[in-house]
């Protein structure tokens, strides 16, 4: 009897933890503008380093 109650409680805690994790990732997601600018900077640096090597 007690084992079934603990199993339900732990399952509920697991579900809450998963929902908290998903919501936290959605809230703190980087914006598209930041992602694009970071990619553009990376490509620019890569092209400059290749031009300097030639």
ABEGO torsion letter per residue (X at the ends): XAAAAAAAAAAAAAAAAAAAAAAAAAAABBBAAAAAAAAAAAAAAAAAAAAAAX
